[in-house]
Amino acid sequence: MSKNLELSIFEVVGSPLCVASSDGQKVYDRIMTALSKKRNVALSFGNITALTSAFLNAAIGQLYGTFSEEEIRSLLNVRDMQQDDIALLKRVVETAKQYFKDPQKFDRAVRETMEDDNDGSQD
């Protein structure tokens, strides 16, 4: 078996639209299996025309809950990505790292923000 996995997002999703977290989960499952075996993954975003943070959170963000940043950096290679999508990926990764550093604190902050938003809308 090859030590490297070439993964085309377009082929996994079956569409140039990468917007649903369920499609991101399909990609995550493939990446997770490979990284668990210490295989290098080359993730190609060729032919992708639409990409959302929901998709990237599911596909890549949740990796930070299982693997260290160093493992992900050394084993996962992203390519063929548009410049604005790279910026989105960086935001998703930063948020994931913050979340998995202290999930309870992050969840608490989100709950408090949601409660503050709801306080003014019940009039």
Secondary structure, 3 states (H helix, E strand, C coil): CCCEEEEEHHHHHCCCEECCHHHHHHHHHHHHHHHHCCCEEEEECCCCCEECHHHHHHHCHHHHHCCCHHHHHHHEEEECCCHHHHHHHHHHHHHHHHHHHCHHHHHHHHHHHHHHHHHCCCC
